[in-house]
Amino acid sequence: MAVWDDLVGQGRVTEQLAAAARDADAFVTEAAAAAAVEGNSPHAPELEGGLIEAVAASKMTHAWLFTGPPGSGRATAARAFAAALQCVSPDRALSGCPGCGFCDGCHTSLVGTHADVEVVRTDQLSIGVKETRELVRRAQLSPANGRWQVIVMEDADRLTEGAGNVLLKAVEEPAPRTVWLLCAPSIEDVLPTIRSRCRHLTLTTPAVDAVADMLVRRDGIEPALAASAARATQGHIGRARRLATDERARERRAAVLKLPLRIDDTGGCLKAAQELVDAAAEDAKQVAEEVDAKETEELRAALGAAAGTGGRLPRGTAGAMKDLQDRQKRRATRTQRDSLDLALTELTGFYRDVLALQLGSSVAIANSEVQDALRRIAENSTPERTLRRIEAVIACRDALDRNVAPLLAVEAMTLALRAG
């Protein structure tokens, strides 16, 4: 199965990446052949220079920016391209397209074990200068055993301003065999100076039917459940897979969709807000229980602490433990925020369906399992009130982005939903 098969509904993007991978493969192959003829001698610098010039005139380039709405598959496209750049399938010599999905280069790139493919994703609120400098240092190295040195940054929109300036230098003056693959929701989420030096690819939200087909084909989901999950998430691939495979996620979503019927009075608004925030905090706690204890014990062992959680740490290592605890707190904050954001996305979809019913739209209803509730609210309200409710949800998301206390932001939202 080719590496491109996971790109759902992105035909144009796939064609561009496949063409670039073919050019990249041809240039590296020709350079290796020329180097062998020259005996890997004094002509190596000229060969590298010729490679750079050839790449500049091709469909390949050293920096790419993948943008698209959440769930469109930005990171999937970047990882697939990274695998195609490292493809070593013998079929390439017979005009086969790089990215077979089976060779060692493709397989190790996709599973995250390739020595020359670095995938950067963060569970923190931002990517700082220190981490970016380490990436830039790595990007200057020649490939260890692959064809290219590839850096995939899945959360380029989380770069701080200082980190973005550090990255800019590496993108402006790239190493000969290094490729940067940056992913962000929109082009505005990346510094203008960086995005102007990248080739931009825009992904779109895939069709619901295409997502359902992928869930059946790749994950073995029952067709009815796959169709329901794809419809409920409106083509968001990651959320659709989670909804189809995780019973707890389905229960959480069902609880969120009941919220509009529970805000008839102020007490109901405040109670619903508290439950929503508590559920998000529980998600953060679960992640912490799964990861924090293991990380802490591994660091204690690395620092030479005595066996057991009560063992004394060597002198001078308290700072390292404090750094770990700070990272874990930031991860918990992001987990809670992401969980709340998912719930708010579900609420937006609910009111979008209400608006569709009120306007008599032919758009398919995403939340058909709560159609009675949708009709009840649609009949007892107006399109203007529904739009104000959607705006209240969006305002809550904006408030959370500005670090407003979650409970205050959600309480303000539920009260606004009640008022319409």
Secondary structure, 3 states (H helix, E strand, C coil): CCHHHHCCCCHHHHHHHHHHHHHHHHHHHHHHHHHHHCCCCCCHHHHHHHHHHHHHCCCCCCEEEEECCCCCCHHHHHHHHHHHHCCCCHHHHHCCCCCCCCCHHHHHHHHCCCCCEEEECCCCCCECHHHHHHHHHHHCCCCCCCCCEEEEECCHHHECHHHHHHHHHHHHCCCCCEEEEEEECCHHHCCHHHHCCCEEEECCCCCHHHHHHHHHHHHCCCHHHHHHHHHHCCCCHHHHHHHHHCHHHHHHHHHHHCHHHCCCCHHHHHHHHHHHHHHHHHHHHHHHHHHHHHHHHHHHHHCCCCCCCCCCCCCCCHHHHHHHHHHHHHHHHHHHHHHHHHHHHHHHHHHHHHHHHHCCCCCCCCCHHHHHHHHHHHHCCCHHHHHHHHHHHHHHHHHHHCCCCHHHHHHHHHHHHHHC
